Amino acid sequence: MKIVLWLISCTGLIVLLSGIGYGWSNRSGHTAVEPALGFAFFGPIFAIGLAARLITSGRWLSARVTEVIGFVGMAFILFVTKLGILNQYQTWIDAGMPDRHPQGDLLLAGFLIGGLGGSLMVAYLVTQHAKSHCHGKPLERSEFE
């Protein structure tokens, strides 16, 4: 089960990083592919991760990482569409063919570092906390500081 979760996580991470790379390389601000289709990919990843986390009481890092990648993937879709970094072609035309967000590259870098990196770090820390409580040894306050 853990191996399957890690494979799902790696696949989701590759797709997410590809999307970020595409957002960096696409200077037009529009694409032929509907970005909302990503919900059909990242939604099940999030659901699988959430179910695995609930089943394992949060002790498996693979379950938390799968959940986080699914959630961050869905947030990424909203992020690029709402900020005008990348929209579907017809949506872009209906909006009056606006220019790409002038700070698009900086926003994508911030999302990559803050959104994805920060979320994975929190997932790791929360999992370690859950593991210590499940083994009957709660963390001391000094271990948090």
C-alpha positions in Angstrom: 0.0 0.0 0.0 2.8 2.4 0.8 4.5 1.8 -2.5 1.3 2.5 -4.4 0.8 5.7 -2.5 4.4 6.8 -3.3 3.9 6.0 -7.0 0.7 8.0 -7.0 2.5 10.9 -5.2 5.4 10.8 -7.7 3.1 10.8 -10.7 1.2 13.7 -9.2 4.4 15.6 -8.5 5.7 15.1 -12.0 2.4 16.4 -13.5 2.4 19.3 -11.1 6.0 20.3 -11.9 5.2 19.9 -15.6 2.3 22.3 -15.1 4.5 24.8 -13.4 7.2 24.4 -16.1 4.5 24.9 -18.8 3.3 28.0 -17.0 6.8 29.4 -17.0 7.4 28.6 -20.7 4.0 29.8 -22.0 4.3 33.6 -22.4 0.9 34.0 -24.1 -1.3 33.5 -21.0 -3.5 31.0 -22.8 -3.6 27.3 -23.7 -5.7 25.0 -25.8 -6.1 22.6 -22.9 -8.7 23.4 -20.3 -6.8 23.8 -17.0 -9.9 22.7 -15.0 -9.4 19.2 -16.4 -6.6 19.0 -13.8 -9.3 18.6 -11.1 -10.1 15.2 -12.7 -6.5 14.2 -12.1 -5.7 15.9 -8.8 -9.1 15.4 -7.1 -8.8 11.6 -7.0 -5.2 11.9 -5.8 -6.4 14.1 -2.9 -9.2 11.6 -2.1 -6.9 8.6 -2.1 -4.5 10.4 0.1 -7.2 11.6 2.5 -8.7 8.1 2.7 -5.2 6.5 3.3 -4.5 9.1 6.0 -7.7 8.4 7.8 -7.2 4.6 7.6 -3.6 4.9 8.9 -4.4 7.5 11.5 -1.9 9.8 9.9 1.1 7.6 10.6 2.2 7.1 7.0 4.1 9.8 5.4 3.2 8.4 2.0 -0.5 9.0 2.8 0.0 12.6 3.9 2.2 13.4 0.9 -0.3 12.0 -1.5 -3.0 14.1 0.1 -0.9 17.2 0.0 0.1 16.8 -3.6 -3.5 16.3 -4.6 -4.6 19.4 -2.7 -1.7 21.6 -4.0 -2.4 20.4 -7.5 -6.0 21.6 -7.2 -4.8 24.9 -5.7 -2.4 25.3 -8.5 -5.2 25.2 -11.1 -7.1 27.9 -9.3 -3.9 29.9 -8.8 -2.9 30.0 -12.5 -6.4 30.7 -13.8 -7.5 33.3 -11.2 -4.3 35.3 -11.5 -4.3 35.3 -15.3 -1.1 33.3 -15.6 -2.7 30.6 -17.8 -6.3 30.3 -19.1 -8.1 28.2 -21.6 -8.1 29.9 -25.1 -11.8 30.6 -25.3 -11.8 32.0 -21.7 -8.9 34.2 -22.6 -10.7 35.5 -25.7 -13.9 36.1 -23.7 -11.9 38.1 -21.2 -10.6 40.5 -24.0 -7.3 38.7 -24.7 -5.5 40.2 -21.7 -1.7 40.1 -21.3 -0.2 37.4 -19.1 0.2 38.5 -15.5 3.4 40.7 -15.4 4.7 39.0 -12.3 3.7 35.5 -13.5 7.2 34.0 -13.2 7.7 35.3 -9.7 4.2 34.1 -8.7 5.0 30.6 -10.0 8.3 30.5 -8.2 6.6 31.6 -5.0 4.0 28.9 -5.5 6.6 26.3 -6.1 8.7 27.2 -3.0 6.0 28.3 -0.6 3.0 26.3 -1.7 4.5 23.0 -2.6 7.6 23.1 -0.5 5.9 24.4 2.6 3.0 22.0 2.3 5.3 19.0 2.0 7.3 20.2 5.0 4.1 20.5 7.1 3.1 17.0 6.0 6.4 15.6 7.2 6.3 17.4 10.5 2.7 16.5 11.2 3.4 12.8 10.4 6.3 12.7 12.7 4.1 14.2 15.5 1.4 11.6 14.8 3.9 8.7 14.9 5.3 9.8 18.2 1.8 9.9 19.7 0.9 6.5 18.3 3.9 4.9 20.0 2.8 6.2 23.4 5.6 8.8 23.6 4.1 12.3 23.1 6.6 15.0 22.0 7.8 17.3 24.7 7.2 21.0 24.3 11.0 21.6 23.8 10.9 19.4 20.7 8.6 21.8 19.0 10.9 24.8 19.5 
